[in-house]
Amino acid sequence: MAPETEKHVPRRQARGTQRRDTIVSAAAELILRDGPSSVTHRSVAAQADVPLAATTYYFSGLDDLLAAAGQRIVRDWADRAQAIGHAVADAVADGGVDALSTRSRALLLVDAVLPPGDHGELLGFYEHVVSAGRSPVLATAFAQGRGELDVVVDDLLAQLGIRFSAVLLIAVVDGAAVTALCEGRDVRDLAVDCVTELLGTA
């Protein structure tokens, strides 16, 4: 009986890990769609399609769940930037980066930093990310995870031969996004314009 029990432990652990991951993803989706205040054990359970008890089984409390969701959001940003970085690394190896125009480089950088989506999705994203500052736990998770994003973006900048920092790039893109959203302009177009100008002065 003992070997049989041992054989099933990893499978149960894998199911538990998968369920916890599903709950974290659901909480992250709620934060980005409806804001941090929408995250309750009941709303997350409904979003994840899991029993309510699961949200308290895997997390010590709502703050623990919010922290995990915040880390997931920042990790997703870093993963997107890293995917673009891998594509740029391949282009560097093939000698194709040198042929990129300044605007093409700016477009790559904006795509690495700006979330995907249309105007409405970007508006919701920035509304809810800013409102995360009202949640000390979520703000701390974002601040801690931001270091990972900065490292990935710094690597991308280095591959493109650009000397300014990830902190400056992200500030410019975020500033352009907020300006465009306030004025009803195209977010990506303004962000690319701003980064193109920044590249011209670097």
Buried (B, 14 or more C-beta within 10 A) or exposed (E): EEEEEEEEEEEEEEEEEEBBBBBBBBBBBBBBEBBBEBBBBEBBBEBBEBEEEBBBEBBEEBBEBBBBBBBBBBBBBBEBBBEBBEBBBEBBEEEEBEEBEBBBBBBBBBBBBBBEEEBEBBBBBBEBBEBBEEBEBBBBBBEEBBEBBBBBBBBBBEBBEBEBEBEEBBEBBBEBBEBBBEEEBEBBEBBBBBBBEBBEEE
